[in-house]
Amino acid sequence: MTVKQALSHAREMLANQNIEDPALETELLLRHVLRKSRAELLSEPDHELSPAEVETFLILVNRRLNGEPTAYITGHREFYGHDFHVNPTVLIPRPESELLVERALQLAHSHNISTIADIGTGCGAIAISLALDLHDVEIYATDISRSALEVARFNYQQYDLTGRICLLEGNMLDPLPRPVDLITANLPYVTDAELTRVNTFGFEPSLALNGGPDGLDKISLLCRQTHEKLCQSGYLLLEIGQGQRKTVCTLLRDLFPLADIEVIPDLSGIDRVVSLSLP
Ligand SMILES: C[S@@+](CC[C@H](N)C(=O)[O-])C[C@H]1O[C@@H](n2cnc3c(N)ncnc32)[C@H](O)[C@@H]1O
């Protein structure tokens, strides 16, 4: 079987099961087996796979057909142009969260921000993307999950960011030793009712997805703690789910009557990031 035949065969199998973007997923799986870059893979369409490579590839395709996310099969996910190690103890970073990073970088480049805390950091994708761009900012990254922090540690060591990011285990803002200038948070916001409809249900940790009956248990808790851990004139950037804008903005308005609140939509037009600026 050649590269071209393997790709086409697997692509058809994934497409038949309505897996989104079967061409990309197939490529990622075959690249993982052959340990090749995209350019290397696509430049050799007639390269003949060994029987062992064919067998391994088909096993991975079957895992994907059984619902396992490609990122857990390969152990990698790209986010904000960087490669991150992931495993089933962490959420697979989503492209929507790149908006949070973009917004945080805009703020950090145009205001006096010297400390940032990323709450619920998971594999560290947001905190590490910020640290790679902001060389003079002190960054804390917290998570309640010890195993998630181990993945974040592995990732920041890969990027040689040791000493640049301080990982802290604990609930929300509790572990922060002092107030910071900017808080970023992509916390769990899926409602109890929606949880089983998430297409990675049963694979991603529910601790990383489930936000309780209205999806806002964790976000509300963070908003209520923010007074103590955000500096004067500081910023809070929260990722939210579809339909959560009104409740989150009302809560923030009650807690911070004098603050500016802005909501930023993602590329699909869904309200995705709530930005709070303290006076
Ligand atoms: C939606 S995931 C986001 C992970 C990462 N920030 C990202 O965008 O890929 C939410 C993260 O919040 C963490 N988490 C859940 N409850 C928490 C809590 N009470 N305090 C701190 N972190 C929490 C989970 O362990 C998980 O890593």
The ligand as an SDF file (V2000), in Angstrom:
LIG
                    3D

 27 29  0  0  0  0  0  0  0  0999 V2000
  -11.7160   23.6580   29.7330 C   0  0  0  0  0  0  0  0  0  0  0  0
  -10.2370   23.0210   30.4650 S   0  0  0  0  0  0  0  0  0  0  0  0
   -9.0940   24.2040   29.7900 C   0  0  0  0  0  0  0  0  0  0  0  0
   -7.6740   23.7920   29.7850 C   0  0  0  0  0  0  0  0  0  0  0  0
   -6.7510   24.8110   29.1270 C   0  0  0  0  0  0  0  0  0  0  0  0
   -6.8680   26.1110   29.7630 N   0  0  0  0  0  0  0  0  0  0  0  0
   -7.0510   24.9440   27.6410 C   0  0  0  0  0  0  0  0  0  0  0  0
   -7.6400   25.9630   27.2440 O   0  0  0  0  0  0  0  0  0  0  0  0
   -6.7030   24.0290   26.8810 O   0  0  0  0  0  0  0  0  0  0  0  0
  -10.4730   23.5460   32.1150 C   0  0  0  0  0  0  0  0  0  0  0  0
   -9.3590   23.2480   33.1060 C   0  0  0  0  0  0  0  0  0  0  0  0
   -9.7920   23.7500   34.3810 O   0  0  0  0  0  0  0  0  0  0  0  0
   -9.3790   22.8610   35.3920 C   0  0  0  0  0  0  0  0  0  0  0  0
  -10.2490   23.0530   36.5720 N   0  0  0  0  0  0  0  0  0  0  0  0
  -11.4880   22.5490   36.7860 C   0  0  0  0  0  0  0  0  0  0  0  0
  -11.9420   22.9680   37.9780 N   0  0  0  0  0  0  0  0  0  0  0  0
  -10.9830   23.7820   38.5140 C   0  0  0  0  0  0  0  0  0  0  0  0
  -10.8760   24.5100   39.7210 C   0  0  0  0  0  0  0  0  0  0  0  0
  -11.8600   24.4950   40.6250 N   0  0  0  0  0  0  0  0  0  0  0  0
   -9.7450   25.2310   39.9430 N   0  0  0  0  0  0  0  0  0  0  0  0
   -8.7440   25.2350   39.0220 C   0  0  0  0  0  0  0  0  0  0  0  0
   -8.7940   24.5450   37.8660 N   0  0  0  0  0  0  0  0  0  0  0  0
   -9.8970   23.8340   37.6040 C   0  0  0  0  0  0  0  0  0  0  0  0
   -9.4840   21.4860   34.7630 C   0  0  0  0  0  0  0  0  0  0  0  0
   -8.6710   20.5510   35.4290 O   0  0  0  0  0  0  0  0  0  0  0  0
   -9.0340   21.7780   33.3320 C   0  0  0  0  0  0  0  0  0  0  0  0
   -7.6490   21.5900   33.1790 O   0  0  0  0  0  0  0  0  0  0  0  0
  1  2  1  0
  2  3  1  0
  2 10  1  0
  3  4  1  0
  4  5  1  0
  5  6  1  0
  5  7  1  0
  7  8  2  0
  7  9  1  0
 10 11  1  0
 11 12  1  0
 11 26  1  0
 12 13  1  0
 13 14  1  0
 13 24  1  0
 14 15  1  0
 14 23  1  0
 15 16  2  0
 16 17  1  0
 17 18  1  0
 17 23  2  0
 18 19  1  0
 18 20  2  0
 20 21  1  0
 21 22  2  0
 22 23  1  0
 24 25  1  0
 24 26  1  0
 26 27  1  0
M  CHG  2   2   1   9  -1
M  END
$$$$
